[in-house]
Amino acid sequence: MKDLFEKIYRDKGPLGKWASQAEGYFVFPKLEGQISNRMKFQGKDVITWSINDYLGLANHPEVRKVDAEAGAAYGSAYPMGARMMSGHTDLHEQLQNELAEFVNKEAAYLLNFGYQGMVSTIDALVSKDDIIVYDVDSHACIIDGVRLHMGKRFTYKHNDVESLEKNLERATKMAEQTGGGILVISEGVFGMRGEQGKLKEIVELKKKYNFRFLVDDAHGFGTLGATGAGAGEEQGVQDDIDVYFATFAKSMAGTGAFIAGDKEIMDYLKYNLRSQMFAKSLQMQLVVGALKRLDMLRTMPELKNNLWTIVNALQSGLKERGFDIGTTQSCVTPVYLKGSIPEAMALVRDLRENYGIFCSIVVYPVVPKGIILLRMIPTATHTLEDVEETLNAFSSIRERLQNGTYKRLSAAVAAAMGE
Ligand SMILES: Cc1ncc(COP(=O)(O)O)c(C=O)c1O
């Protein structure tokens, strides 16, 4: 019989196999200093374009003050236990009520982490006779939620309403046989490339097909819509989203998440979300901190306006300089370049070491072979000078990519490593 660990000794997995070349630099990098537009990476000052602190709340003095006071008042343990047993408080309830009102739903329920919360939401909404139809480019938390499903599931082509409709036809036929219902899942904003989910077109299909609609609006909440209520508000279809999900990990610069919808559905989920029923309640410091952040989202529209000033300057500047930023319709700002993985690594080193720009890099298999995706997250703390400096750096590295500098550098590194 084999040792269980044998496969681990042999194969570190699709990402783990790159650990010796990438760890500490491309993956698990350590950004130091206060969370802001400029931080330190390996002792050097860098403009940070990789932190989802959209509204700049992470280090806002008022937020820091409330976080510190709540920490002093409650410590980091309170309340102990799961919500259902001993972890429920008035403030948890107050936050739920305020969140529901903010996103225009009857009720909301808090989740410890968005990831687990989404997994359990999907798990609780469907039984084995039901059918799930979801976007093929969904976030891992959706994919893992779907993995728990004992019944049928179909993916549709990314953000492709025609493909969704084809799959809805198949799902409808199947549901007629099983006696189940249909759950459609999309993201409000797809976090890698920045397109908004086609929520408006999807809810239009409700006229023809019978389904319920779950939207993961992690990147839309706080950044889109007139009041910041997200992609549903932006597209005028918030009422047609049956279960709305957002995390505190982005605009709210915190930890935790929530779902919102009709009261009867939220009441059901409250008693059936396994990751919440059998895990410790969201700690009070985070609840008090979230109440403060939500209040700022509501009362300080200048935060979202500042964010969009930076987003617009960055995205229009990139386009004016001829960069391909794909089809983004949100703050997420991708830049697509052409090159191999070793070239991408040399380019990112150059950006960080010589131009002081820190952004995330995405390569094959997440994007097609030969594509380098540099992904930038603008925030309200960035300045127009940060944008200008970044645009100039991008123009330079594009020139160096095109004149073969990174090919030569990567070949030299490969030779030094004996490859
Ligand atoms: C689209 C999407 N859904 C869900 C999550 C998970 O949320 P959390 O970080 O609260 O677990 C993330 C990442 O934060 C995300 O980008």
The ligand as an SDF file (V2000), in Angstrom:
LIG
                    3D

 16 16  0  0  0  0  0  0  0  0999 V2000
  -15.4750   37.1720   -6.0330 C   0  0  0  0  0  0  0  0  0  0  0  0
  -15.1100   36.8020   -4.6180 C   0  0  0  0  0  0  0  0  0  0  0  0
  -15.9700   36.0990   -3.8820 N   0  0  0  0  0  0  0  0  0  0  0  0
  -15.6740   35.7340   -2.6210 C   0  0  0  0  0  0  0  0  0  0  0  0
  -14.4750   36.0730   -2.0330 C   0  0  0  0  0  0  0  0  0  0  0  0
  -14.1690   35.5760   -0.6510 C   0  0  0  0  0  0  0  0  0  0  0  0
  -14.3970   36.5020    0.3460 O   0  0  0  0  0  0  0  0  0  0  0  0
  -13.5990   36.4620    1.7250 P   0  0  0  0  0  0  0  0  0  0  0  0
  -12.2550   37.0400    1.5070 O   0  0  0  0  0  0  0  0  0  0  0  0
  -14.4730   37.2630    2.6550 O   0  0  0  0  0  0  0  0  0  0  0  0
  -13.5190   35.0260    2.1770 O   0  0  0  0  0  0  0  0  0  0  0  0
  -13.5470   36.8250   -2.7660 C   0  0  0  0  0  0  0  0  0  0  0  0
  -12.2560   37.2330   -2.1790 C   0  0  0  0  0  0  0  0  0  0  0  0
  -12.1290   37.8970   -1.1950 O   0  0  0  0  0  0  0  0  0  0  0  0
  -13.8750   37.2080   -4.0910 C   0  0  0  0  0  0  0  0  0  0  0  0
  -13.0260   37.9140   -4.8380 O   0  0  0  0  0  0  0  0  0  0  0  0
  1  2  1  0
  2  3  1  0
  2 15  2  0
  3  4  2  0
  4  5  1  0
  5  6  1  0
  5 12  2  0
  6  7  1  0
  7  8  1  0
  8  9  2  0
  8 10  1  0
  8 11  1  0
 12 13  1  0
 12 15  1  0
 13 14  2  0
 15 16  1  0
M  END
$$$$
